[in-house]
């Protein structure tokens, strides 16, 4: 009824749960993401080494993948219903060799390695003409859906644009057609004019607690420059992004401790095969790359799940004030 898609991935049931009970400490000793345990993971897709030849970031296929790059791109009707083969990519980005490392304790250089790895994988996946959308995301902590304690992010590339994102693009294109400017461009301009929810800024990046935030202490990382993809950032702008991320997570940990969170990178689609709204026309002009960090310190309940309307007990102005002062 909603035109949303659902991925059925039975092998996700077999993911290890390193957060469960007293087994966590024992299992951490055998963590397949630790240096020296590389043979326990699928073959490395990308490895970034330091000057000494030690890896700083590794990217591997997700052993408990939701989608597979080997699947064909085909769709069939089953009576009233529609089924599509599980084509796509599902990768794990092992962010740091240290098992207990957290974003809140990352150095600037750690973020640079991390962003460089994401850049490489995004660039490569977008070349596959069967794939339309690439989602980079991070689940940190059991309450945010993570099953591994070692610091990692994930990348899922799909042969379609998720409906929610497609609808957002349609809205943003309509706004641009009416105003001649991007929606996020105007939002950032107004936030900087009011300066009530701005947390930090440098040459090319802004941290802000968005108006009517969905989650308590939700923060967006928004470029000041009009880029629709992370791939369009210059080296200096990537350096600014790393600096902004370091400020963000060190301050958030200072306020919230080792908090559970989801993080999502919002990129323009690579392409759109079925595009009745013609959203790909001019997407570079109306869409702006950004990152959402969503702390999961408040449990979603029946009203939020049934209506999609979030209840946020922390005003974004208060969150911004706390993080700005940290």
N, C-alpha and C positions, 0 to 999 in steps of 0.2 A: 504493500500500500504506500510505502514511503519512497519507493524506487531505490532504496539503499541495497547494497550488495552484502552478502555474508560469505566469508571464507570458512569452509569446513576443513579443518586440519586435525585429523585424529591423532597424529603422532605428537602433537603439542601436549597431549595428556601425559606423556612419558618424560617431560622435562624434569630435571632434578630440582628439588626444593631445598636450597642450602640455608633457608631461614627457619626450617622446621625444628623446633625443640632443641634438645641437647645434642643433636647430631651435627649442628652447624660447625662447631669448632673442629671436630674430627674430619669432616668433609673438606674444610678449608685447606687442610694439609695436602689433599690430593686434588686441589683445584686445577682443572685442565687449562685454565687461563694463565697460570703462573709460569714464569720462565723455567725451562727444563722439563715441562710437561707438554711440549708442543705436539708430541706424537699422539696425545690423547684427543686432539681436535682434528676436524677435517683439514685438508691441505690449505695452506695459507694463500689467500688471494693477493694480499698486499702486506708488506712489512717495511716499516720505516726505522732505520737504525741510527744510532748516534755515532760520534766520531770513533768510538771504541769498538763498533760493530755489534753492540748490544741493541736489541729491539726496544723501541719506545712505544710504538703502536703496531698492533697486528689486526688484520681483517680476515675473517674466515667465514665460510658458509655456516649458517645456523643448522646445527645437527637436528634440531626439532623444528624444521622449517614449515612455514605456513604455505609457501608457494615454491615452485621449482622452475629453474631456467630451462630444464630439459623438456618440460611439458609443451605440447603444441598450443597454438592460439586457435581454439575452435569453440563454437557455441552450438547447443542443441536445445530443442524444445521437448519437454516431457509432459505432454498434455497441456495443462494450464501453466506449468512451471517452466523456468529456463535454467539451464545448467551450462557452465563454462569450465573448461579444463583449467587446472591450477597453475597456469603459466605465471611466472614472475621471478623475483629474486628475493632472498631473505638472508641477510648477512649480519654478522656480529663484529662490532668494532671494539677490540680490547684496548681500552684507552690508556692503560699504564701498566708496566710490569709489576708494580707493588700491589699486593692483594688488598691491603687496607686503605689504599689511597682514595681520597674523595675529591670532588671538584673544589670543595672549600679549602683544600690544602694544596691544590695544583699551583705550580709556578707558572709564570708567563710563558716560558718555553714549552711546558707541558700542553698548554692550550694551543700553541702554535703547531706542535706535532699533531694534535688531535684534529684541528681544522684542516691541516694539510692532507691528512688521510681521508677526511670526508670529501674534500675537494676532488681528490683522485677518484674515489668511488662514484661520486655523483657524475663526474665527467664521463667515466667509462659506461655507466649504466644508461645514461641518456643517449648513447650512440646506438643502443639496441632499438631498432624501429618498431619492435613489437610492444615495447613498454611505453606507457604514456605518463606515468606519474611516479616520482621517487619520494618516499617519506623517510626522513631521518628522525629518529626519536630515541629518548632515553627513559628507562624506568629505573628509579633508584629507591630501594627499600621495598619491603614486602607489601606495604599498603599501596604502593604505586604499581604493583604487578611484577616486580623483579623476582626471578627465581635464583639468581646467582649473586653472591656478595662481591665478587671481583668487579671493579669498575668497568662498565661496558655500555655501549649504545648499540642500537640496531638500525638496519636499513631494510625497508621493504619497498620493492618496485613492483608496480601493478600494470596490467595491460588495459587499465581503465582509470579514469579520474574518479575518486570516491565522490558520491553524490553530494555530501555536505560541502566538500570543497568546490565542486562544480557550481553549486548554488551560490556560494560566496563569490566566486569569480563572476557569475552572471550579475550579481548585485553591484560588484565593484565596477564592472564595465558600464552598467547603466548609470552609475554615479559619475563616472568619467565623461560619458556622453553628455550628461546634463551640465556639469560644472567645468569641464575642460581640465580637471585635475584629478589625481588619484585620491581615493578615500583615505588611505593610510597617510598620504602626503598631507591632506588637510587635518587629519586627526593629530599628527605629529606637530604641525604648525600651531594648532590650538593648545595642545598640551604645553609646548614650550612658551607660548604667550602667557598662559595662566601660571605656569611654574608651580602648580600645587601638587603634582604627582611625579615630577621629574626627580630621579634619584641620583643620576650621574650622567655626564656627557664628556666625550673627548672630541678629537677632530672630526670623526665621521660616524660615531655611534652614540645612541642615547639609550639609557635605561629608564623605563617609566612603569608606574603602576597604572594600568589603563582604567579609564572611567568605567564604572559598573563592572568591575572585575568579576569573573566567574568564581575564582578560587581565592581564599585568604592569602595575602602576600603574593599574588600572581604578578609577575614582572615580564615585560616585553623588552626585547633588544631590537631596536629599529635603526637602520642606517639613515643618516641625514641625506645621503646622496640617493638618487633614483636608480636603484638596481633591482631587477626582478629575480635575480638568482645569485647565490653565493659565488658562482663561477665568475661573476662580473666584478668582484672585488679586486682591487689592486693589492699588491703586497703590503703597502702601507695601511690600507683599509683592513686587511686581514689582521695586521698587527694591532690595530685599534679594536677590532672585534675580540681578539684574545685578551686585551687589557680590560675591556668592558666585562667579559665573562669572569675574569679573575676577581674584579671588584664585586660583581654581583654575588658570586657564590661565597666569597669570604665574608661579606656582610650578612648574607642570609644565614649562614651557619652561626655567625655571631649572635643573631637574634633568635634563631629557631633550633640551634643545635644540629645534630646529624639528622636532618629532616627528610622524609620521603617526598619524592616529587616526580612529575613527568615533565619532559622537555621535548618540544617539537620544533623542527625547522620547517618553515613554510616557503616553498619554492614554486615558481611558476611551472606548469606542466611542460613536459618535453614536446608533446603533441596531443592531438585529440582526434581519434578516428571518426567518432560519431559526434558531431558538433552542431546541433541544430541552432544553438544560440550564437554560433561563430565566436566563441570566447577567445580563440587563439588569435583572432585579428586584433592587433594592437596590444597584446597582453603585456609587452614590455613597458608600455606607457602608463597602464593603469594599475599594475600589480607591483607591490614592493616586497622584496624578501624581508623576512623578520623571524624572530625566534620567540617562542612562548615558554616560560618556565612556570609550572603549575604545582605548587606545594600541595600535598595530599594530607594536610593536618586536620581536615574536617571531613568526616565521613558523609558521602552522598547517601541520601535516603529516598524513601518512596516518592516524595513529591518531585524531587529533581529527576529521578529516573523515569517517572511516568509522564512528566510534562516537558522536560528539557529546560525548565526554568531553575536556575541555580539560586541557592540561598547562601550569601556570603556574610559571615558575622564580623568581618574586619573591613571597615571602610578603606578603599584604596589610598585615600589621603593620609590615613593613619599609618598604613603600611609604608608608604613612600617616606613619610617623616621619620619613621623608625630606621629605615634602611639608609636614608640620607645621613642621619646622625651617627650611624654605626662606625 
